[in-house]
Amino acid sequence: MLDREETQKALDRFKTHVVSVSKRNLTKGGEYGSYNNTKSLYNSIKGVSKVNPNSISLYFEMLDYGLFKDQGVRGKTSSSKAPNSPYKFGSGKGKKGGLTNGIQKWVKQKRFQFRDKNGKFMSYDSTAFLITRSIYHKGTKPSLFFTKPFDKAYKNLPNELIDAYGLDITKNFIDIIDTKK
């Protein structure tokens, strides 16, 4: 079995890889889209690993909305975009007005406006209202910007580390996600 120093190195490589690929996924287009408008989510992604004599700990942290971007959110009237997501609009658990404020800020930053039937630009508030209403009812697709690199890197951990500490790492990761809900 690996000594603690080698275990720490293996965990640090794992952590660094997951964080860097997750951040890269936020900024590139394609299947992940681009979710790096203000860089606040990008800058918030961090990992911490520690090897103690009798245990190891590994956890990742990011802003709460990173979990929504990663897992998607089921809509109030339709779950088709994120049928397996643990999150749902209209559940009464989230912060009131959070989606509206975020969309209004994004629309103004990007100077994004819809046009009405006559071809005139709608106000930023009207555009934000229409986008917010659509997202609220239809939900958002999962991007898996964090889940995919974590799962892939987890499969490549050395066998000795998986055998000795795999169950503890999985339990810690699940506990952290459960506390974020």
Secondary structure, DSSP 8 states (H G I E B T S, - for coil): ---HHHHHHHHHHHHHHHHHHHHHHHH--GGG----SSSHHHHH-EEEEEE-SS-EEEEEE--HHHHHHHH-EE-SS--SS-TT-S-BTTSS-S-TTHHHHHHHHHHHHHT---B-TTS-B--HHHHHHHHHHHHHHHEE----TTHHHHHHHHHTS-HHHHHHHHHHHHHHHHHHHHHH-
